Amino acid sequence: MHSFTEENYLKAIFHLSQKGDMKITPTAIAEEIGVNAASVVDMIKKLKEKELINYDKSSGAELTNKGNSIALGIIRKHRLWEVFLMEKLEYSWDVVHEIAEQLEHVKHSELANRLDKFLGFPEFDPHGDPIPNAKGEIPPIATILLSELESGQSCQVASIRDTSALFLQYLEQLAITIGTKIKVIEIIPFDESMVILIDGIQRTVSKKLANNLMVH
């Protein structure tokens, strides 16, 4: 049995590895979770002793097979709960993440599988992230950041990197959601902000926003 905190650390290390970070340091983990670096060092020792991660200063932290399996299980429950909250309880997409953060730690061997079946085996959560299956497999998805596109290119929103309530509420104001079609009209050289076209309406968005939208 693993604690709530241990599971959060494993999940954080998994997310950092998915972002392509070459070296996952205690500082990077602290920023991901929102804690101080000193507490991260203590937890790294515990996770290493339990053989859930490998760690040394030169290469950083890396999940072991056991740690990776636990992280995927937590992520699977989290994303299934998000679907349940939005589809069945009619919560909005800007609040389901916070609630799912609590529900993902409910421990019962059959819970995720039963929830998955009840929901009709969804492949993606409300923010466009793929849901691991019962074997812990995540299908590869070819996506890039909106900020990587050039003027004249068109795309469709696939997923949202920043799932904070403020960012999701801002996207709603811009009429941007999963599946929204976007055309890049212009990239402003000064700050790399973008002029984009959505449903015939031009909007100017920051590079920060463009760095948090995954498109295909």
N, C-alpha and C positions, 0 to 999 in steps of 0.2 A: 504494500500500500504506500502510495506517495502523497505527500502533503500538497495542499493547495498551492503553496509558494513554489515547491519543487516543480510542479507541473507548469506553472507560469514561466519559470526559467527555461524549461525544456522547449516550450512553445516559442519563447523569444529567440532562443538560439536557432531553432528551425527557421523562423521567419527571416532572421539575419542571413542564414545560409542561402535562402531562396532569393534574396536581393543581390546575391553575387559578391558579397563581401569576401575578400581574399583571406582576411584574418579577423576572427571574431574575438575582440578584446573585452576585458571586464568593463571598460568605459563604454563600448558599444552596447553591451548588454544592459548596463545601467541606464543608458539613454533610451533604449527600447522599452524597458519596464517602468522607468521613472523612479529609480531609487539611487542611493549614493553608491559609489564604486567600492567602498569598504565592505558593505554588506554583500556585494556581488562576489568578492574574493572568498568570503566565508562559505557562500553557497556553492561556488565552484568546487571547493574542497569536498563538500558533502556529496555532490553529484559525481565527482570523480571516484570517491570511495565506494559509491554504490554502482560503479561501472556504467553510469548513464551517459557520461561524456569522457572524452579524452581532452587533456589540456596541458600545454606548456607555453611559456612566454613567447617562444619564437614562432609557433604556429597558431596559437590561440585556441579557442574552444571548438570542439567538434562532437556532434552526437554519436554515440555508439549505436549499433543496430537496435539494442534494447531501448536506448533513449529516444531514438528516432521513431520507433514503433509507438511508444507512449505519447510522444508529441503529436503524431498523426492521429491517434485516437482522440486526443483532446480537441484537435482542430476539426475532426470529423463531427464530433458532438456539437461543437460551437456553431459550425455552419448549418447543421441540421436544425438546431434550435432557432437560428435566425430565420430559416425558411418557415418553421412552425409558427413563430411569433408574428411574422408578417402575413402569411397566408391564412392561418387559422384564427389568430387572435386580433388580426387587423392593426397591428402596431405599424408605425411608419418606419422607413428604412434608416432614419437618423437616430433611433433609440434601441433598435434590436441588438446592436453590438454590445452595448453596456449590459443588457439583461443576460445575453448569452454568455458573457464573461463569467457570470455567476453559475448559470445552469450547466456549463461545460464540465464542471467538477463533480457533478452528481455521479456516484459510482454504482453501477449495476451492469453486469456483464451483457445483458440482452437489451439494454435501453436503446443504444444507438441503432441496432439492427431493427428493433420494433418501430422506432421513430422513422427510420429510413423507409420501411415498408408502408407505414401509415401515410407518409407524404408522397408516396408513389415513386420512390427512388430518384429524387431530384439530383441533377448533375452540378448545379451551381447555386450558390447562396444569393441573397438579394443584392449583394454588392459585386456580383459577377465572379466570385472566387470559386474554383472547382472544389467539389466535396469529395474527399477520399472515400473509396468504397470500403467494404468490410475487410478487404485484404490489405488496406492501407495504400492502395494504388491511386495515384493522381494522374489523369490523362494530360499529356503535354498539350499546351495551347500556344499557338504562335501569335504573340502580341508584342507591341512596342509602345513606348510612351508617346503621347500626343506631341510632346516637345521635340520628338525626333523627326516629325514630318516636315516637309518642305512646302512652300507656297504652291497652291494648285492641287495638292493631294487631298483625297477624300478618305474617310474612315468611318468606323462604327465603334462606339464605346463598348468595351468588353468587360472591364472591371475597374473598381475604384481602389486606389492604394491607401488613401487616407479615409478612414471610416469614422472620423470624429463627427459629432453631431453638427458642429458649426460648418464644417466643410460640406456635409451632405445637404444641409439646409441651403447653403449658398448654391450648390448645384441645382437644387429645385428651383431657385429663383431664376437661374439661367436656362431652365427647361432641359437640363442634361440629366439623363438617367441611363441605365443599361440598355443598349440597343440604339441610342440616339445617333443619328447620322450627322457627321461634321465635315465641313470642307474648310481647309486652311486657305484664307484669302491673302494674308500678308503676315510676315514676321517683322516686327519692329526692331531694327538694329540696336537702338539705344539700350533697351532692357530685355530684349528677346521675348517680349509679350507678343501675343498672337491676335490677329483679327480673324475670326472664324464665322462661318455661316451655318446657322441652325434653322431649319424650316423657313428659309427665305429671309431670316433676320440676322444682321451682322452684329457681332458682339466682340469686344476686346477683352481678352483674358490674360492673366499674368503667367509668367513662366512657372511659378509655383503651382498654379492650378494644372498647367499642362504636364508638369512632372508627376502629377498624381492621378492621371487618367491613362489607363491601359486601353489601347485600341487595336483593331485589326482591319 
